[in-house]
Amino acid sequence: MKAMILAAGRGERMRPLTDFMPKPLIKLAGKPLIVWHLERLAQAGFKQVVINHAYLGEQIEQALGNGSQWGMYIEYSPEKNALETAGGIANALPLLGKQPFLVVNGDTFSQIDFASLKLTHNALPCLGHLVLVDNPPQHPNGDFAIEAGVLKNQGAQMLTFSGVGVYDPDLFASIVPGTPAKLAPLLRQAITHKQMTAEHYQGMWHDIGTPERLASVEQHWQHQAL
């Protein structure tokens, strides 16, 4: 299974840190956010990773190279203008291939078990599988619910999408490559056809969306091993 890291966002909420640096290269505990992902993907056995980028994307390529230092091969999917989540994934499909693939938001930090997702969903029986987490303070109402392993638009316990999912390429068949498209409408349409599954992850997860959240995570983990 291949993996994709989403790294094309402008990072407006992270300014001024992102005025001269793309958000995935911002450091947490002395290491770029995107490197944390690459290390954990490598540990999980992923050998091929696709990274999309737009704003200051050349810095990402210069910093990461071809991925050999992590024992993997990195390919890049550059976007002249950011294409949103689904548009970015659709644009990268020629690199991702025809089999299910893992996608990770580049601006999150977690200990989600990529190896388990790789093994369990290599032969995905539907269009996608999402990892949901408890609602963080900045997103109290959540996004989706889970009922017997099936993803639902509404439910008694609403949870937040972690930014980690496994997708079948067919989920993005309606998107013209190179055009912007959001992910949520595709997910909700697939849900209505009972084509999405999900799991509830209750371990460590952070959305590093603002300098304040970055500082909070740094403070929380300054005396602990990440």
C-alpha positions as CSV (number, residue, x, y, z in Angstrom):
1,M,0.0,0.0,0.0
2,K,1.2,3.5,-0.8
3,A,0.7,6.5,1.4
4,M,0.1,10.2,0.7
5,I,0.8,13.1,3.0
6,L,-1.2,16.2,2.3
7,A,1.2,19.2,2.4
8,A,-0.3,21.8,0.1
9,G,-2.1,24.1,2.5
10,R,-1.1,27.7,2.8
11,G,-1.1,27.7,6.6
12,E,-2.7,31.1,7.1
13,R,-3.6,30.3,10.7
14,M,0.0,29.5,11.4
15,R,1.3,32.9,10.4
16,P,3.9,34.4,11.0
17,L,5.6,30.9,11.2
18,T,4.5,30.2,7.6
19,D,5.4,33.5,6.1
20,F,8.7,32.0,4.8
21,M,8.2,28.3,5.4
22,P,5.6,25.8,4.4
23,K,3.6,24.5,7.3
24,P,4.8,20.8,7.1
25,L,8.4,22.0,7.8
26,I,7.5,23.7,11.0
27,K,9.3,21.9,13.8
28,L,7.7,20.1,16.8
29,A,10.2,19.0,19.4
30,G,13.1,19.9,17.1
31,K,11.8,17.9,14.1
32,P,9.6,19.0,11.1
33,L,6.0,17.8,11.4
34,I,6.2,16.0,8.1
35,V,9.3,14.1,9.2
36,W,7.4,12.7,12.2
37,H,4.9,11.3,9.7
38,L,7.6,9.9,7.4
39,E,9.3,8.1,10.3
40,R,6.1,6.5,11.5
41,L,5.1,5.5,8.0
42,A,8.6,3.9,7.5
43,Q,8.2,2.0,10.9
44,A,4.9,0.8,9.6
45,G,6.4,-0.7,6.5
46,F,5.4,1.9,3.9
47,K,8.0,2.1,1.1
48,Q,6.3,4.5,-1.3
49,V,5.0,7.9,-0.3
50,V,3.4,10.7,-2.4
51,I,3.5,14.3,-1.1
52,N,1.5,17.1,-2.6
53,H,2.6,20.7,-2.2
54,A,1.9,24.2,-3.4
55,Y,3.0,27.2,-1.3
56,L,6.8,27.1,-1.0
57,G,6.7,23.5,-2.1
58,E,10.3,23.5,-3.4
59,Q,11.4,23.8,0.3
60,I,9.7,20.5,1.0
61,E,11.4,18.7,-1.9
62,Q,14.8,20.1,-0.8
63,A,14.3,19.1,2.8
64,L,13.1,15.6,2.1
65,G,14.7,14.6,-1.1
66,N,13.8,11.2,-2.5
67,G,13.1,9.6,0.9
68,S,16.1,7.3,0.9
69,Q,17.1,8.4,4.4
70,W,13.9,6.8,5.7
71,G,14.2,3.7,3.5
72,M,11.4,4.8,1.3
73,Y,10.8,6.4,-2.1
74,I,9.1,9.8,-2.1
75,E,7.3,11.2,-5.2
76,Y,5.9,14.7,-5.3
77,S,2.6,16.0,-6.7
78,P,3.1,19.8,-7.2
79,E,0.1,22.1,-7.4
80,K,0.4,25.6,-8.9
81,N,-2.5,26.6,-6.6
82,A,-3.7,24.4,-3.8
83,L,-6.5,22.1,-5.0
84,E,-8.1,21.4,-1.6
85,T,-8.0,17.9,-0.1
86,A,-10.0,15.8,-2.6
87,G,-8.6,17.8,-5.6
88,G,-5.1,17.2,-4.4
89,I,-5.7,13.5,-4.0
90,A,-7.3,13.2,-7.4
91,N,-4.4,15.1,-9.0
92,A,-2.0,12.6,-7.4
93,L,-3.8,9.4,-8.5
94,P,-1.4,8.7,-11.4
95,L,1.3,8.4,-8.7
96,L,-0.9,6.5,-6.2
97,G,-2.1,3.8,-8.6
98,K,-5.2,1.7,-8.7
99,Q,-5.1,0.1,-5.2
100,P,-6.3,1.5,-1.9
101,F,-3.9,4.0,-0.3
102,L,-3.4,5.7,3.1
103,V,-3.8,9.5,3.4
104,V,-2.4,11.6,6.3
105,N,-3.0,15.3,6.9
106,G,0.4,16.9,7.2
107,D,-0.6,19.3,9.9
108,T,-1.5,16.7,12.5
109,F,0.6,14.9,15.1
110,S,-0.5,11.5,16.5
111,Q,0.4,7.9,17.3
112,I,-2.3,6.4,15.1
113,D,-1.2,2.9,14.1
114,F,-0.4,3.1,10.4
115,A,0.7,-0.5,10.3
116,S,-2.7,-1.7,11.4
117,L,-4.4,0.3,8.8
118,K,-2.0,-1.0,6.1
119,L,-2.7,-4.6,7.0
120,T,-6.4,-4.4,7.7
121,H,-7.4,-2.3,4.6
122,N,-5.0,-3.4,1.9
123,A,-8.1,-5.0,0.3
124,L,-10.6,-2.3,1.1
125,P,-14.2,-3.7,0.8
126,C,-15.7,-0.2,0.3
127,L,-14.7,3.3,-0.9
128,G,-13.0,4.4,2.3
129,H,-12.2,4.0,5.9
130,L,-11.7,6.9,8.3
131,V,-10.0,7.2,11.7
132,L,-12.1,9.3,14.0
133,V,-11.0,10.9,17.3
134,D,-12.6,12.5,20.3
135,N,-13.7,16.1,19.6
136,P,-10.9,18.6,20.4
137,P,-11.9,22.0,22.1
138,Q,-11.7,23.8,18.8
139,H,-14.1,21.4,17.1
140,P,-16.7,20.4,19.8
141,N,-19.5,19.3,17.4
142,G,-17.5,16.7,15.5
143,D,-17.9,15.5,11.9
144,F,-19.2,12.0,11.8
145,A,-20.5,9.1,13.9
146,I,-19.8,5.3,13.8
147,E,-22.5,2.6,14.0
148,A,-21.2,-1.0,14.1
149,G,-18.1,0.1,12.2
150,V,-20.0,1.9,9.5
151,L,-19.4,5.7,9.1
152,K,-22.6,7.8,9.6
153,N,-23.3,11.5,8.9
154,Q,-25.1,11.8,12.2
155,G,-25.3,9.8,15.4
156,A,-25.6,9.8,19.2
157,Q,-21.8,10.3,19.6
158,M,-20.3,12.7,17.0
159,L,-16.6,12.4,16.6
160,T,-13.9,14.3,14.7
161,F,-12.1,13.2,11.5
162,S,-8.5,12.8,12.4
163,G,-7.2,13.5,8.9
164,V,-6.1,9.8,8.5
165,G,-8.0,7.6,6.1
166,V,-7.7,4.8,3.6
167,Y,-9.3,5.4,0.2
168,D,-10.2,3.5,-2.9
169,P,-9.2,5.5,-6.0
170,D,-12.8,5.2,-7.2
171,L,-13.9,7.6,-4.5
172,F,-12.3,10.4,-6.6
173,A,-13.6,9.3,-10.0
174,S,-15.9,12.3,-10.4
175,I,-13.1,14.9,-10.0
176,V,-11.4,16.3,-13.0
177,P,-7.6,16.3,-12.3
178,G,-6.3,19.7,-11.6
179,T,-9.5,21.2,-10.3
180,P,-10.1,22.1,-6.7
181,A,-12.5,19.9,-4.7
182,K,-13.3,19.4,-1.1
183,L,-13.3,15.9,0.5
184,A,-16.4,16.2,2.8
185,P,-19.0,16.1,0.0
186,L,-17.4,12.9,-1.5
187,L,-17.4,11.3,2.0
188,R,-21.0,12.2,2.7
189,Q,-22.2,10.9,-0.7
190,A,-20.4,7.6,-0.1
191,I,-21.9,7.4,3.4
192,T,-25.4,7.6,1.9
193,H,-24.6,4.5,-0.1
194,K,-23.1,2.8,2.9
195,Q,-19.7,2.7,1.3
196,M,-17.6,4.1,4.2
197,T,-16.3,2.4,7.4
198,A,-14.6,3.9,10.4
199,E,-12.8,3.3,13.7
200,H,-12.5,5.4,16.9
201,Y,-9.0,6.1,17.9
202,Q,-8.6,7.3,21.5
203,G,-4.8,7.7,21.7
204,M,-2.7,10.8,21.3
205,W,-3.7,13.1,18.5
206,H,-3.3,16.8,17.9
207,D,-4.3,19.2,15.1
208,I,-1.4,21.6,14.9
209,G,-3.4,24.4,13.2
210,T,-2.2,27.5,15.1
211,P,1.0,28.7,16.8
212,E,-0.9,28.5,20.1
213,R,-1.7,24.8,19.6
214,L,1.9,24.1,18.5
215,A,3.2,25.8,21.7
216,S,0.7,23.8,23.8
217,V,1.9,20.5,22.4
218,E,5.5,21.5,22.8
219,Q,4.9,22.4,26.4
220,H,2.9,19.2,27.1
221,W,5.6,17.0,25.7
222,Q,8.8,18.8,26.7
223,H,9.5,16.4,29.5
224,Q,8.3,13.3,27.6
225,A,9.5,11.2,24.7
226,L,7.5,11.8,21.5
